[in-house]
Protein backbone atom coordinates (compact mmCIF):
# COMPACT_ATOMS: atom_id res chain seq x y z
CA UNK A 1 0.00 0.00 0.00
CA UNK A 2 1.26 3.51 -0.66
CA UNK A 3 1.12 4.68 2.95
CA UNK A 4 2.24 1.57 4.84
CA UNK A 5 4.55 0.23 2.08
CA UNK A 6 3.07 -3.22 2.60
CA UNK A 7 1.90 -5.45 -0.22
CA UNK A 8 -1.87 -5.66 -0.36
CA UNK A 9 -3.28 -8.52 -2.45
CA UNK A 10 -6.10 -7.69 -4.81
CA UNK A 11 -8.54 -10.28 -3.48
CA UNK A 12 -7.57 -11.54 -0.06
CA UNK A 13 -10.68 -13.73 0.14
CA UNK A 14 -9.78 -15.55 -3.13
CA UNK A 15 -12.89 -14.40 -4.98
CA UNK A 16 -12.66 -15.04 -8.72
CA UNK A 17 -11.68 -12.14 -10.91
CA UNK A 18 -13.74 -10.98 -13.91
CA UNK A 19 -12.06 -13.29 -16.39
CA UNK A 20 -12.66 -16.35 -14.25
CA UNK A 21 -16.26 -15.31 -13.48
CA UNK A 22 -16.98 -14.94 -17.20
CA UNK A 23 -15.44 -18.33 -17.95
CA UNK A 24 -17.54 -19.97 -15.22
CA UNK A 25 -20.70 -18.23 -16.45
CA UNK A 26 -20.14 -19.35 -20.03
CA UNK A 27 -19.48 -22.90 -18.85
CA UNK A 28 -22.76 -22.83 -16.91
CA UNK A 29 -24.63 -21.56 -19.98
CA UNK A 30 -23.14 -24.38 -22.09
CA UNK A 31 -24.49 -26.93 -19.62
CA UNK A 32 -28.02 -25.45 -19.73
CA UNK A 33 -30.71 -26.91 -21.88
CA UNK A 34 -32.29 -24.79 -24.60
CA UNK A 35 -35.54 -24.38 -22.65
CA UNK A 36 -33.65 -22.88 -19.68
CA UNK A 37 -31.91 -20.26 -21.76
CA UNK A 38 -34.35 -17.37 -22.10
CA UNK A 39 -32.47 -14.74 -24.07
CA UNK A 40 -28.89 -14.02 -24.82
CA UNK A 41 -27.37 -10.92 -26.28
CA UNK A 42 -26.04 -11.32 -29.80
CA UNK A 43 -22.66 -9.65 -30.26
CA UNK A 44 -22.73 -6.78 -32.71
CA UNK A 45 -20.21 -8.55 -34.91
CA UNK A 46 -22.76 -11.31 -35.53
CA UNK A 47 -25.71 -9.03 -36.32
CA UNK A 48 -27.10 -9.64 -39.78
CA UNK A 49 -28.79 -7.21 -42.09
CA UNK A 50 -32.43 -7.94 -42.67
CA UNK A 51 -34.17 -7.27 -45.94
CA UNK A 52 -36.81 -4.57 -46.11
CA UNK A 53 -40.15 -6.35 -46.12
CA UNK A 54 -42.72 -3.57 -46.31
CA UNK A 55 -43.44 -1.04 -48.97
CA UNK A 56 -42.70 2.59 -48.31
CA UNK A 57 -45.63 4.94 -48.75
CA UNK A 58 -45.24 8.57 -49.48
CA UNK A 59 -46.92 10.82 -46.93
CA UNK A 60 -50.14 12.27 -48.33
CA UNK A 61 -49.47 15.77 -49.62
CA UNK A 62 -51.66 18.43 -48.12
CA UNK A 63 -52.89 20.82 -50.72
CA UNK A 64 -52.94 24.56 -50.24
CA UNK A 65 -56.74 24.43 -50.04
CA UNK A 66 -56.61 21.99 -47.11
CA UNK A 67 -54.23 24.16 -45.13
CA UNK A 68 -56.30 27.28 -45.92
CA UNK A 69 -59.47 25.53 -44.71
CA UNK A 70 -57.75 24.47 -41.48
CA UNK A 71 -56.45 27.97 -40.81
CA UNK A 72 -59.89 29.51 -41.41
CA UNK A 73 -61.49 26.95 -39.10
CA UNK A 74 -58.97 27.91 -36.43
CA UNK A 75 -59.79 31.60 -36.86
CA UNK A 76 -63.51 30.83 -36.57
CA UNK A 77 -62.91 28.91 -33.32
CA UNK A 78 -60.94 31.86 -31.95
CA UNK A 79 -63.71 34.29 -32.95
CA UNK A 80 -66.33 32.09 -31.27
CA UNK A 81 -64.29 32.11 -28.04
CA UNK A 82 -63.91 35.89 -28.24
CA UNK A 83 -67.67 36.24 -28.81
CA UNK A 84 -68.36 34.10 -25.72
CA UNK A 85 -65.97 36.29 -23.69
CA UNK A 86 -67.66 39.45 -25.01
CA UNK A 87 -71.12 38.13 -24.10
CA UNK A 88 -69.85 37.16 -20.64
CA UNK A 89 -68.79 40.74 -20.07
CA UNK A 90 -65.00 40.48 -20.41
CA UNK A 91 -63.20 43.52 -21.76
CA UNK A 92 -61.60 42.86 -25.16
CA UNK A 93 -58.55 44.73 -26.39
CA UNK A 94 -58.35 46.42 -29.80
CA UNK A 95 -56.90 43.40 -31.67
CA UNK A 96 -59.56 41.11 -30.21
CA UNK A 97 -62.32 43.55 -31.19
CA UNK A 98 -60.95 43.70 -34.75
CA UNK A 99 -60.93 39.91 -34.96
CA UNK A 100 -64.47 39.79 -33.60
CA UNK A 101 -65.47 42.39 -36.22
CA UNK A 102 -64.22 40.12 -39.02
CA UNK A 103 -67.14 37.74 -38.41
CA UNK A 104 -69.81 40.37 -38.95
CA UNK A 105 -68.23 41.72 -42.15
MDAnalysis code that builds the backbone (N, CA, C; Angstrom):
import MDAnalysis as mda
import numpy as np

u = mda.Universe.empty(315, n_residues=105, atom_resindex=np.repeat(np.arange(105), 3), trajectory=True)
u.add_TopologyAttr("name", ["N", "CA", "C"] * 105)
u.add_TopologyAttr("resid", np.arange(1, 106))
u.add_TopologyAttr("resname", ["UNK", "UNK", "UNK", "UNK", "UNK", "UNK", "UNK", "UNK", "UNK", "UNK", "UNK", "UNK", "UNK", "UNK", "UNK", "UNK", "UNK", "UNK", "UNK", "UNK", "UNK", "UNK", "UNK", "UNK", "UNK", "UNK", "UNK", "UNK", "UNK", "UNK", "UNK", "UNK", "UNK", "UNK", "UNK", "UNK", "UNK", "UNK", "UNK", "UNK", "UNK", "UNK", "UNK", "UNK", "UNK", "UNK", "UNK", "UNK", "UNK", "UNK", "UNK", "UNK", "UNK", "UNK", "UNK", "UNK", "UNK", "UNK", "UNK", "UNK", "UNK", "UNK", "UNK", "UNK", "UNK", "UNK", "UNK", "UNK", "UNK", "UNK", "UNK", "UNK", "UNK", "UNK", "UNK", "UNK", "UNK", "UNK", "UNK", "UNK", "UNK", "UNK", "UNK", "UNK", "UNK", "UNK", "UNK", "UNK", "UNK", "UNK", "UNK", "UNK", "UNK", "UNK", "UNK", "UNK", "UNK", "UNK", "UNK", "UNK", "UNK", "UNK", "UNK", "UNK", "UNK"])
u.atoms.positions = np.array([
    [0.845, -1.165, 0.000],
    [0.000, 0.000, 0.000],
    [0.891, 1.227, 0.000],
    [0.395, 2.334, -0.505],
    [1.256, 3.512, -0.662],
    [1.653, 4.127, 0.674],
    [0.798, 4.041, 1.665],
    [1.120, 4.676, 2.945],
    [1.960, 3.752, 3.827],
    [1.560, 2.498, 3.923],
    [2.242, 1.573, 4.837],
    [3.394, 0.826, 4.177],
    [3.507, 0.913, 2.843],
    [4.554, 0.235, 2.077],
    [4.458, -1.283, 2.179],
    [3.278, -1.787, 2.530],
    [3.073, -3.224, 2.600],
    [2.314, -3.685, 1.359],
    [2.603, -4.880, 0.928],
    [1.902, -5.449, -0.217],
    [0.464, -5.778, 0.183],
    [-0.464, -5.369, -0.641],
    [-1.868, -5.662, -0.363],
    [-2.412, -6.473, -1.535],
    [-2.770, -7.712, -1.335],
    [-3.280, -8.519, -2.449],
    [-4.614, -7.982, -2.939],
    [-4.886, -8.234, -4.208],
    [-6.099, -7.693, -4.814],
    [-7.358, -8.280, -4.182],
    [-7.363, -9.609, -4.045],
    [-8.538, -10.276, -3.482],
    [-8.087, -11.211, -2.350],
    [-8.057, -10.696, -1.157],
    [-7.571, -11.541, -0.056],
    [-8.481, -12.719, 0.234],
    [-9.755, -12.634, -0.154],
    [-10.678, -13.727, 0.139],
    [-10.775, -14.724, -1.015],
    [-9.877, -14.616, -2.007],
    [-9.783, -15.548, -3.134],
    [-11.049, -15.589, -3.981],
    [-11.737, -14.442, -4.075],
    [-12.889, -14.398, -4.977],
    [-12.375, -14.413, -6.401],
    [-13.138, -14.985, -7.335],
    [-12.658, -15.037, -8.719],
    [-12.681, -13.656, -9.360],
    [-11.704, -13.417, -10.207],
    [-11.678, -12.137, -10.907],
    [-12.651, -12.189, -12.090],
    [-12.751, -11.079, -12.832],
    [-13.741, -10.982, -13.912],
    [-13.564, -12.031, -14.985],
    [-12.316, -12.312, -15.334],
    [-12.060, -13.288, -16.392],
    [-12.537, -14.676, -15.972],
    [-12.245, -15.036, -14.752],
    [-12.658, -16.351, -14.248],
    [-14.181, -16.429, -14.092],
    [-14.794, -15.316, -13.617],
    [-16.262, -15.314, -13.481],
    [-16.929, -15.493, -14.832],
    [-16.405, -14.817, -15.868],
    [-16.984, -14.936, -17.205],
    [-16.842, -16.358, -17.725],
    [-15.676, -16.953, -17.494],
    [-15.442, -18.325, -17.947],
    [-16.415, -19.288, -17.257],
    [-16.615, -19.109, -15.962],
    [-17.543, -19.968, -15.220],
    [-18.982, -19.759, -15.690],
    [-19.337, -18.505, -15.981],
    [-20.704, -18.227, -16.446],
    [-20.952, -18.862, -17.807],
    [-19.979, -18.754, -18.707],
    [-20.135, -19.353, -20.027],
    [-20.199, -20.878, -19.949],
    [-19.425, -21.452, -19.036],
    [-19.481, -22.905, -18.853],
    [-20.849, -23.325, -18.333],
    [-21.442, -22.518, -17.442],
    [-22.758, -22.828, -16.913],
    [-23.818, -22.715, -18.005],
    [-23.669, -21.728, -18.887],
    [-24.625, -21.564, -19.984],
    [-24.530, -22.739, -20.944],
    [-23.313, -23.232, -21.195],
    [-23.137, -24.379, -22.094],
    [-23.827, -25.625, -21.557],
    [-23.861, -25.755, -20.228],
    [-24.494, -26.925, -19.617],
    [-26.020, -26.838, -19.631],
    [-26.562, -25.635, -19.763],
    [-28.016, -25.452, -19.728],
    [-28.677, -26.068, -20.949],
    [-29.921, -26.447, -20.745],
    [-30.715, -26.907, -21.880],
    [-31.313, -25.693, -22.581],
    [-31.763, -25.895, -23.803],
    [-32.294, -24.789, -24.602],
    [-33.505, -24.153, -23.940],
    [-34.327, -24.944, -23.270],
    [-35.537, -24.381, -22.649],
    [-35.200, -23.485, -21.458],
    [-34.034, -23.688, -20.833],
    [-33.647, -22.882, -19.684],
    [-33.058, -21.540, -20.092],
    [-32.497, -21.488, -21.288],
    [-31.906, -20.256, -21.758],
    [-33.019, -19.379, -22.305],
    [-33.254, -18.230, -21.691],
    [-34.350, -17.368, -22.098],
    [-33.907, -16.482, -23.254],
    [-32.980, -15.596, -23.014],
    [-32.471, -14.737, -24.073],
    [-30.988, -14.523, -23.839],
    [-30.291, -14.373, -24.919],
    [-28.889, -14.021, -24.816],
    [-28.633, -12.876, -25.776],
    [-27.707, -12.048, -25.428],
    [-27.371, -10.915, -26.283],
    [-26.493, -11.390, -27.420],
    [-26.836, -10.970, -28.633],
    [-26.043, -11.321, -29.802],
    [-24.966, -10.257, -29.966],
    [-23.717, -10.658, -30.065],
    [-22.661, -9.654, -30.263],
    [-22.884, -8.874, -31.557],
    [-22.495, -7.622, -31.541],
    [-22.732, -6.777, -32.713],
    [-22.029, -7.319, -33.949],
    [-20.937, -8.005, -33.767],
    [-20.211, -8.546, -34.910],
    [-21.026, -9.623, -35.634],
    [-21.966, -10.244, -34.925],
    [-22.765, -11.308, -35.529],
    [-24.134, -10.844, -36.009],
    [-24.428, -9.545, -35.845],
    [-25.714, -9.033, -36.323],
    [-25.774, -9.159, -37.836],
    [-26.932, -9.510, -38.338],
    [-27.097, -9.644, -39.784],
    [-28.078, -8.591, -40.271],
    [-27.849, -8.148, -41.490],
    [-28.792, -7.206, -42.089],
    [-30.038, -7.945, -42.493],
    [-31.170, -7.334, -42.269],
    [-32.434, -7.942, -42.666],
    [-32.969, -7.206, -43.871],
    [-33.601, -7.939, -44.764],
    [-34.168, -7.271, -45.944],
    [-35.385, -6.443, -45.553],
    [-35.630, -5.407, -46.327],
    [-36.807, -4.575, -46.106],
    [-38.012, -5.354, -46.604],
    [-39.004, -5.527, -45.752],
    [-40.148, -6.351, -46.125],
    [-41.357, -5.537, -46.544],
    [-41.529, -4.365, -46.001],
    [-42.721, -3.573, -46.307],
    [-42.491, -2.670, -47.504],
    [-43.561, -2.024, -47.896],
    [-43.437, -1.036, -48.965],
    [-43.523, 0.346, -48.344],
    [-42.701, 1.236, -48.840],
    [-42.699, 2.593, -48.309],
    [-43.789, 3.400, -48.999],
    [-44.571, 4.098, -48.191],
    [-45.632, 4.937, -48.746],
    [-45.238, 6.387, -48.575],
    [-45.492, 7.142, -49.581],
    [-45.242, 8.575, -49.478],
    [-46.334, 9.191, -48.607],
    [-45.946, 10.147, -47.786],
    [-46.921, 10.819, -46.934],
    [-47.895, 11.592, -47.827],
    [-49.181, 11.545, -47.494],
    [-50.137, 12.269, -48.329],
    [-49.838, 13.766, -48.316],
    [-49.762, 14.342, -49.479],
    [-49.469, 15.769, -49.616],
    [-50.713, 16.579, -49.295],
    [-50.537, 17.562, -48.451],
    [-51.662, 18.427, -48.119],
    [-51.675, 19.579, -49.124],
    [-52.800, 19.749, -49.729],
    [-52.894, 20.818, -50.720],
    [-53.011, 22.168, -50.022],
    [-52.837, 23.215, -50.787],
    [-52.939, 24.562, -50.237],
    [-54.355, 24.835, -49.752],
    [-55.343, 24.237, -50.457],
    [-56.741, 24.433, -50.036],
    [-56.978, 23.836, -48.655],
    [-56.420, 22.634, -48.405],
    [-56.615, 21.991, -47.107],
    [-56.047, 22.846, -45.983],
    [-54.835, 23.356, -46.193],
    [-54.226, 24.158, -45.130],
    [-54.994, 25.466, -44.937],
    [-55.509, 26.046, -46.023],
    [-56.304, 27.278, -45.915],
    [-57.584, 27.014, -45.135],
    [-58.232, 25.878, -45.426],
    [-59.469, 25.526, -44.708],
    [-59.186, 25.366, -43.224],
    [-58.070, 24.658, -42.896],
    [-57.752, 24.466, -41.477],
    [-57.465, 25.787, -40.779],
    [-56.752, 26.692, -41.449],
    [-56.452, 27.975, -40.810],
    [-57.716, 28.801, -40.605],
    [-58.628, 28.758, -41.582],
    [-59.886, 29.508, -41.415],
    [-60.748, 28.912, -40.305],
    [-60.735, 27.581, -40.187],
    [-61.492, 26.947, -39.096],
    [-60.924, 27.372, -37.748],
    [-59.600, 27.477, -37.682],
    [-58.969, 27.911, -36.435],
    [-59.372, 29.334, -36.090],
    [-59.389, 30.206, -37.096],
    [-59.788, 31.598, -36.859],
    [-61.236, 31.656, -36.391],
    [-62.102, 30.857, -36.997],
    [-63.512, 30.832, -36.571],
    [-63.643, 30.384, -35.121],
    [-62.853, 29.358, -34.720],
    [-62.906, 28.909, -33.322],
    [-62.463, 30.025, -32.381],
    [-61.412, 30.757, -32.783],
    [-60.938, 31.863, -31.953],
    [-61.996, 32.955, -31.842],
    [-62.673, 33.255, -32.962],
    [-63.712, 34.290, -32.951],
    [-64.874, 33.867, -32.068],
    [-65.235, 32.580, -32.131],
    [-66.328, 32.086, -31.269],
    [-65.962, 32.262, -29.794],
    [-64.714, 31.939, -29.439],
    [-64.289, 32.113, -28.043],
    [-64.337, 33.585, -27.635],
    [-63.876, 34.450, -28.547],
    [-63.915, 35.888, -28.236],
    [-65.349, 36.364, -28.073],
    [-66.265, 35.853, -28.911],
    [-67.673, 36.239, -28.809],
    [-68.248, 35.800, -27.463],
    [-67.887, 34.589, -27.021],
    [-68.356, 34.104, -25.718],
    [-67.814, 34.992, -24.597],
    [-66.539, 35.392, -24.701],
    [-65.973, 36.286, -23.685],
    [-66.697, 37.630, -23.684],
    [-66.994, 38.156, -24.883],
    [-67.659, 39.447, -25.007],
    [-69.055, 39.387, -24.389],
    [-69.769, 38.292, -24.662],
    [-71.117, 38.126, -24.102],
    [-71.044, 37.982, -22.588],
    [-69.994, 37.342, -22.091],
    [-69.852, 37.156, -20.643],
    [-69.474, 38.449, -19.934],
    [-69.077, 39.462, -20.694],
    [-68.785, 40.745, -20.074],
    [-67.308, 41.040, -19.923],
    [-66.440, 40.210, -20.477],
    [-65.002, 40.482, -20.411],
    [-64.651, 41.645, -21.339],
    [-63.654, 42.395, -20.952],
    [-63.202, 43.520, -21.763],
    [-62.217, 43.000, -22.801],
    [-62.475, 43.302, -24.078],
    [-61.604, 42.858, -25.161],
    [-60.702, 44.004, -25.582],
    [-59.445, 43.678, -25.914],
    [-58.554, 44.733, -26.391],
    [-58.825, 45.012, -27.870],
    [-58.089, 45.956, -28.443],
    [-58.347, 46.422, -29.803],
    [-58.201, 45.302, -30.827],
    [-57.129, 44.483, -30.715],
    [-56.904, 43.401, -31.673],
    [-58.025, 42.362, -31.592],
    [-58.476, 42.080, -30.372],
    [-59.563, 41.111, -30.208],
    [-60.860, 41.658, -30.794],
    [-61.108, 42.943, -30.631],
    [-62.318, 43.552, -31.189],
    [-62.279, 43.519, -32.714],
    [-61.088, 43.760, -33.291],
    [-60.952, 43.702, -34.755],
    [-61.222, 42.298, -35.261],
    [-60.705, 41.306, -34.542],
    [-60.927, 39.915, -34.957],
    [-62.407, 39.585, -34.838],
    [-63.052, 40.043, -33.791],
    [-64.472, 39.795, -33.604],
    [-65.287, 40.502, -34.702],
    [-64.809, 41.658, -35.147],
    [-65.471, 42.385, -36.216],
    [-65.358, 41.705, -37.568],
    [-64.371, 40.823, -37.742],
    [-64.215, 40.118, -39.017],
    [-65.401, 39.184, -39.287],
    [-66.016, 38.675, -38.225],
    [-67.135, 37.738, -38.407],
    [-68.359, 38.453, -38.967],
    [-68.615, 39.654, -38.510],
    [-69.813, 40.370, -38.952],
    [-69.662, 40.931, -40.367],
    [-68.413, 41.126, -40.809],
    [-68.231, 41.725, -42.154],
    [-68.142, 40.695, -43.247],
])
